[in-house]
Amino acid sequence: MQLELHDFEPDLSNLSEAERDAYEAVRLGDLGPREYQRDRGYSSPGTVSNLLARAERKIDGGAT
């Protein structure tokens, strides 16, 4: 059986839109958390950190 790229990608279907956007931009993309925070207009980089932490918990353990 040949593996394909999607076999290695995390399942993002359980993430909120904000969590998915942040995860894709920062963890899978080329932006850093502060750059993403400024681009999206969030007032604090902590907001992005919280989004990423929630996304990673959902991806890793299925937590809500």
TIVO-2410 file (N, C-alpha, C; in nm, 3 decimals):
# residues 64
REC num residu      c1      c2      c3 atome chaine
REC   1      M   0.084  -0.119   0.000     N      A
REC   1      M   0.000   0.000   0.000    CA      A
REC   1      M   0.088   0.125   0.000     C      A
REC   2      Q   0.062   0.214  -0.090     N      A
REC   2      Q   0.139   0.337  -0.100    CA      A
REC   2      Q   0.074   0.446  -0.017     C      A
REC   3      L   0.154   0.512   0.066     N      A
REC   3      L   0.104   0.622   0.147    CA      A
REC   3      L   0.098   0.749   0.064     C      A
REC   4      E   0.002   0.832   0.095     N      A
REC   4      E  -0.010   0.960   0.026    CA      A
REC   4      E   0.007   1.073   0.126     C      A
REC   5      L   0.026   1.192   0.076     N      A
REC   5      L   0.053   1.308   0.161    CA      A
REC   5      L  -0.055   1.326   0.267     C      A
REC   6      H  -0.183   1.310   0.232     N      A
REC   6      H  -0.290   1.331   0.329    CA      A
REC   6      H  -0.285   1.232   0.444     C      A
REC   7      D  -0.211   1.120   0.428     N      A
REC   7      D  -0.196   1.024   0.537    CA      A
REC   7      D  -0.114   1.081   0.652     C      A
REC   8      F  -0.038   1.186   0.627     N      A
REC   8      F   0.049   1.246   0.727    CA      A
REC   8      F  -0.002   1.380   0.779     C      A
REC   9      E  -0.107   1.430   0.720     N      A
REC   9      E  -0.161   1.560   0.761    CA      A
REC   9      E  -0.256   1.542   0.879     C      A
REC  10      P  -0.254   1.636   0.973     N      A
REC  10      P  -0.346   1.626   1.087    CA      A
REC  10      P  -0.490   1.647   1.044     C      A
REC  11      D  -0.582   1.583   1.116     N      A
REC  11      D  -0.725   1.601   1.090    CA      A
REC  11      D  -0.771   1.730   1.158     C      A
REC  12      L  -0.807   1.827   1.079     N      A
REC  12      L  -0.846   1.958   1.131    CA      A
REC  12      L  -0.998   1.976   1.135     C      A
REC  13      S  -1.072   1.870   1.109     N      A
REC  13      S  -1.217   1.881   1.098    CA      A
REC  13      S  -1.287   1.918   1.229     C      A
REC  14      N  -1.225   1.891   1.343     N      A
REC  14      N  -1.287   1.923   1.471    CA      A
REC  14      N  -1.255   2.064   1.522     C      A
REC  15      L  -1.177   2.137   1.447     N      A
REC  15      L  -1.135   2.271   1.491    CA      A
REC  15      L  -1.238   2.376   1.450     C      A
REC  16      S  -1.247   2.481   1.532     N      A
REC  16      S  -1.327   2.596   1.492    CA      A
REC  16      S  -1.257   2.665   1.375     C      A
REC  17      E  -1.328   2.753   1.310     N      A
REC  17      E  -1.267   2.825   1.197    CA      A
REC  17      E  -1.145   2.905   1.241     C      A
REC  18      A  -1.153   2.970   1.356     N      A
REC  18      A  -1.041   3.050   1.406    CA      A
REC  18      A  -0.922   2.962   1.441     C      A
REC  19      E  -0.950   2.847   1.504     N      A
REC  19      E  -0.841   2.755   1.540    CA      A
REC  19      E  -0.775   2.700   1.414     C      A
REC  20      R  -0.856   2.662   1.317     N      A
REC  20      R  -0.803   2.606   1.192    CA      A
REC  20      R  -0.721   2.709   1.117     C      A
REC  21      D  -0.770   2.833   1.108     N      A
REC  21      D  -0.696   2.939   1.039    CA      A
REC  21      D  -0.560   2.961   1.104     C      A
REC  22      A  -0.559   2.971   1.237     N      A
REC  22      A  -0.434   2.994   1.309    CA      A
REC  22      A  -0.339   2.876   1.291     C      A
REC  23      Y  -0.390   2.755   1.304     N      A
REC  23      Y  -0.306   2.635   1.293    CA      A
REC  23      Y  -0.245   2.625   1.153     C      A
REC  24      E  -0.326   2.646   1.052     N      A
REC  24      E  -0.277   2.637   0.915    CA      A
REC  24      E  -0.173   2.745   0.885     C      A
REC  25      A  -0.196   2.866   0.934     N      A
REC  25      A  -0.104   2.977   0.906    CA      A
REC  25      A   0.027   2.964   0.981     C      A
REC  26      V   0.020   2.923   1.107     N      A
REC  26      V   0.140   2.922   1.192    CA      A
REC  26      V   0.210   2.787   1.192     C      A
REC  27      R   0.136   2.679   1.215     N      A
REC  27      R   0.200   2.547   1.226    CA      A
REC  27      R   0.227   2.484   1.090     C      A
REC  28      L   0.140   2.506   0.993     N      A
REC  28      L   0.159   2.446   0.862    CA      A
REC  28      L   0.209   2.546   0.758     C      A
REC  29      G   0.201   2.673   0.791     N      A
REC  29      G   0.240   2.778   0.696    CA      A
REC  29      G   0.371   2.844   0.732     C      A
REC  30      D   0.386   2.965   0.686     N      A
REC  30      D   0.512   3.038   0.701    CA      A
REC  30      D   0.507   3.153   0.800     C      A
REC  31      L   0.395   3.173   0.868     N      A
REC  31      L   0.383   3.286   0.959    CA      A
REC  31      L   0.420   3.247   1.101     C      A
REC  32      G   0.478   3.341   1.172     N      A
REC  32      G   0.500   3.324   1.315    CA      A
REC  32      G   0.376   3.372   1.389     C      A
REC  33      P   0.363   3.336   1.518     N      A
REC  33      P   0.245   3.377   1.594    CA      A
REC  33      P   0.224   3.528   1.599     C      A
REC  34      R   0.330   3.605   1.618     N      A
REC  34      R   0.315   3.752   1.625    CA      A
REC  34      R   0.276   3.810   1.490     C      A
REC  35      E   0.336   3.758   1.384     N      A
REC  35      E   0.301   3.806   1.250    CA      A
REC  35      E   0.154   3.775   1.219     C      A
REC  36      Y   0.110   3.655   1.254     N      A
REC  36      Y  -0.030   3.617   1.234    CA      A
REC  36      Y  -0.121   3.707   1.317     C      A
REC  37      Q  -0.082   3.733   1.440     N      A
REC  37      Q  -0.160   3.821   1.530    CA      A
REC  37      Q  -0.178   3.959   1.468     C      A
REC  38      R  -0.071   4.015   1.416     N      A
REC  38      R  -0.079   4.148   1.355    CA      A
REC  38      R  -0.163   4.144   1.227     C      A
REC  39      D  -0.141   4.041   1.143     N      A
REC  39      D  -0.214   4.030   1.017    CA      A
REC  39      D  -0.364   4.016   1.039     C      A
REC  40      R  -0.404   3.945   1.143     N      A
REC  40      R  -0.546   3.920   1.170    CA      A
REC  40      R  -0.609   4.027   1.257     C      A
REC  41      G  -0.529   4.116   1.313     N      A
REC  41      G  -0.582   4.225   1.392    CA      A
REC  41      G  -0.613   4.189   1.537     C      A
REC  42      Y  -0.559   4.076   1.585     N      A
REC  42      Y  -0.579   4.041   1.726    CA      A
REC  42      Y  -0.497   4.138   1.812     C      A
REC  43      S  -0.551   4.176   1.926     N      A
REC  43      S  -0.484   4.274   2.011    CA      A
REC  43      S  -0.367   4.215   2.089     C      A
REC  44      S  -0.363   4.084   2.104     N      A
REC  44      S  -0.258   4.022   2.186    CA      A
REC  44      S  -0.208   3.893   2.119     C      A
REC  45      P  -0.077   3.869   2.123     N      A
REC  45      P  -0.026   3.741   2.073    CA      A
REC  45      P  -0.076   3.623   2.157     C      A
REC  46      G  -0.119   3.652   2.280     N      A
REC  46      G  -0.174   3.547   2.364    CA      A
REC  46      G  -0.300   3.486   2.304     C      A
REC  47      T  -0.375   3.564   2.230     N      A
REC  47      T  -0.494   3.513   2.163    CA      A
REC  47      T  -0.456   3.403   2.065     C      A
REC  48      V  -0.351   3.427   1.988     N      A
REC  48      V  -0.304   3.328   1.891    CA      A
REC  48      V  -0.251   3.205   1.965     C      A
REC  49      S  -0.177   3.226   2.072     N      A
REC  49      S  -0.126   3.113   2.150    CA      A
REC  49      S  -0.240   3.027   2.203     C      A
REC  50      N  -0.347   3.091   2.249     N      A
REC  50      N  -0.462   3.017   2.299    CA      A
REC  50      N  -0.530   2.938   2.187     C      A
REC  51      L  -0.545   2.999   2.071     N      A
REC  51      L  -0.604   2.929   1.957    CA      A
REC  51      L  -0.520   2.806   1.918     C      A
REC  52      L  -0.389   2.824   1.914     N      A
REC  52      L  -0.300   2.714   1.878    CA      A
REC  52      L  -0.304   2.603   1.982     C      A
REC  53      A  -0.306   2.641   2.110     N      A
REC  53      A  -0.309   2.540   2.217    CA      A
REC  53      A  -0.438   2.459   2.210     C      A
REC  54      R  -0.550   2.525   2.189     N      A
REC  54      R  -0.677   2.453   2.178    CA      A
REC  54      R  -0.677   2.361   2.056     C      A
REC  55      A  -0.625   2.412   1.944     N      A
REC  55      A  -0.619   2.332   1.822    CA      A
REC  55      A  -0.532   2.208   1.844     C      A
REC  56      E  -0.418   2.226   1.905     N      A
REC  56      E  -0.326   2.114   1.926    CA      A
REC  56      E  -0.386   2.011   2.022     C      A
REC  57      R  -0.457   2.055   2.125     N      A
REC  57      R  -0.524   1.961   2.216    CA      A
REC  57      R  -0.628   1.879   2.141     C      A
REC  58      K  -0.704   1.945   2.055     N      A
REC  58      K  -0.807   1.874   1.978    CA      A
REC  58      K  -0.746   1.776   1.880     C      A
REC  59      I  -0.637   1.816   1.815     N      A
REC  59      I  -0.571   1.729   1.717    CA      A
REC  59      I  -0.506   1.610   1.788     C      A
REC  60      D  -0.437   1.638   1.896     N      A
REC  60      D  -0.360   1.532   1.965    CA      A
REC  60      D  -0.445   1.439   2.047     C      A
REC  61      G  -0.549   1.493   2.113     N      A
REC  61      G  -0.622   1.407   2.204    CA      A
REC  61      G  -0.772   1.406   2.189     C      A
REC  62      G  -0.823   1.479   2.093     N      A
REC  62      G  -0.967   1.484   2.076    CA      A
REC  62      G  -1.041   1.560   2.183     C      A
REC  63      A  -0.971   1.644   2.260     N      A
REC  63      A  -1.034   1.723   2.366    CA      A
REC  63      A  -1.118   1.832   2.303     C      A
REC  64      T  -1.216   1.878   2.377     N      A
REC  64      T  -1.299   1.987   2.327    CA      A
REC  64      T  -1.272   2.114   2.404     C      A
***
